[in-house]
Amino acid sequence: MNIYNITFGNYVRQLRLDYVLGLREFARRLEISPSYLNDVEKQRWVAPKAIVVSKIAKLLNADDKYIMDLASQSRKDIVADISDMVQDSLETVKLTKSNPRFSFKWRKNKKYKRFLNVNEH
């Protein structure tokens, strides 16, 4: 696997194959459909919700932080631990909102907008 082209899907697929787990069996253990898992592994769908990603990490003995980072990248989402750090810092929220580089792109993102508004109060 090319370390510069690692995506959530190909990372999960490689780990699953390393554990000699079939797609159907792994999907059954995750309680998701095999076709959905196949689509995630082939980047047709973004990474699943965090609870499923946690199950994947546990079943495949993957690094929790790394797989969550790949999942966030797949969803084009704010990485969970970064989000937590920012939420705990009102100063970071203010700096982010005032930075013109982020203001246009992120202000359109509803999730980020709610996140910033919650932390202003």
C-alpha positions as CSV (number, residue, x, y, z in Angstrom):
1,M,0.0,0.0,0.0
2,N,1.4,3.4,-1.0
3,I,1.6,5.4,2.3
4,Y,0.9,8.6,0.4
5,N,-2.4,7.4,-1.1
6,I,-3.9,5.9,2.0
7,T,-7.6,6.5,2.3
8,F,-10.0,5.3,4.9
9,G,-11.5,2.6,2.5
10,N,-8.2,1.1,1.3
11,Y,-6.8,1.2,4.9
12,V,-9.8,-0.8,6.2
13,R,-9.6,-3.2,3.3
14,Q,-5.9,-3.8,3.8
15,L,-6.4,-4.5,7.5
16,R,-9.3,-6.7,6.9
17,L,-7.3,-8.8,4.4
18,D,-4.4,-8.9,6.7
19,Y,-6.7,-10.5,9.3
20,V,-8.0,-12.9,6.6
21,L,-11.6,-11.7,7.1
22,G,-14.1,-12.0,4.3
23,L,-16.1,-8.9,3.4
24,R,-19.4,-10.6,4.4
25,E,-18.2,-11.8,7.7
26,F,-16.6,-8.5,8.6
27,A,-19.8,-6.7,7.6
28,R,-21.8,-9.1,9.7
29,R,-19.6,-8.3,12.7
30,L,-20.0,-4.6,12.1
31,E,-23.8,-5.0,11.7
32,I,-23.7,-3.3,8.3
33,S,-24.5,-4.6,4.8
34,P,-21.7,-6.2,2.8
35,S,-22.5,-3.9,-0.2
36,Y,-22.1,-0.8,2.0
37,L,-18.8,-2.0,3.3
38,N,-17.6,-2.8,-0.2
39,D,-18.6,0.7,-1.3
40,V,-16.8,2.3,1.6
41,E,-13.6,0.3,0.9
42,K,-13.7,1.4,-2.7
43,Q,-14.3,5.0,-1.8
44,R,-17.8,5.1,-3.4
45,W,-19.1,6.2,0.0
46,V,-17.5,8.2,2.7
47,A,-16.4,6.7,6.0
48,P,-19.3,5.6,8.3
49,K,-20.2,7.2,11.6
50,A,-17.7,7.3,14.5
51,I,-19.4,4.4,16.3
52,V,-18.9,2.1,13.3
53,V,-15.3,3.4,12.8
54,S,-14.7,2.5,16.5
55,K,-16.0,-1.0,15.9
56,I,-13.7,-1.3,12.9
57,A,-10.7,-0.2,14.9
58,K,-11.5,-2.6,17.7
59,L,-12.1,-5.6,15.4
60,L,-9.0,-5.0,13.3
61,N,-6.8,-3.8,16.2
62,A,-6.2,-0.5,14.4
63,D,-4.8,2.7,15.8
64,D,-8.0,4.5,17.0
65,K,-6.7,8.0,16.4
66,Y,-5.3,7.2,13.0
67,I,-8.4,5.5,11.7
68,M,-10.6,8.3,13.0
69,D,-8.3,10.8,11.2
70,L,-8.7,8.9,8.0
71,A,-12.5,8.7,8.5
72,S,-12.7,12.5,9.1
73,Q,-10.7,13.1,6.0
74,S,-13.0,10.8,4.0
75,R,-16.0,12.7,5.3
76,K,-14.3,16.1,4.8
77,D,-15.1,16.7,8.5
78,I,-13.3,18.2,11.4
79,V,-11.2,15.6,13.1
80,A,-12.8,14.7,16.4
81,D,-9.9,15.4,18.7
82,I,-9.2,18.8,17.0
83,S,-12.9,19.6,17.4
84,D,-12.7,18.9,21.1
85,M,-9.6,21.0,21.6
86,V,-11.2,24.0,19.8
87,Q,-14.5,23.6,21.7
88,D,-12.6,24.0,24.9
89,S,-11.0,27.2,23.9
90,L,-13.1,30.3,23.3
91,E,-10.0,32.2,22.1
92,T,-9.4,29.6,19.3
93,V,-13.0,30.0,18.2
94,K,-12.7,33.8,18.1
95,L,-9.4,33.5,16.1
96,T,-10.9,31.1,13.7
97,K,-13.9,33.2,13.1
98,S,-11.8,36.3,12.5
99,N,-9.4,34.6,10.0
100,P,-10.6,35.6,6.4
101,R,-9.0,32.4,5.1
102,F,-11.5,30.3,7.0
103,S,-14.5,32.5,7.2
104,F,-15.9,32.0,3.8
105,K,-15.3,28.3,3.5
106,W,-16.3,27.3,7.0
107,R,-19.2,29.7,7.5
108,K,-21.1,27.8,4.8
109,N,-20.6,24.6,6.7
110,K,-23.7,24.2,8.9
111,K,-22.0,21.8,11.4
112,Y,-19.1,24.2,11.9
113,K,-21.5,27.2,12.2
114,R,-23.4,25.5,15.0
115,F,-20.1,24.6,16.6
116,L,-18.9,28.2,16.6
117,N,-22.2,29.6,17.8
118,V,-22.4,27.2,20.7
119,N,-18.9,28.2,21.8
120,E,-19.5,31.9,21.7
121,H,-21.9,31.9,24.7
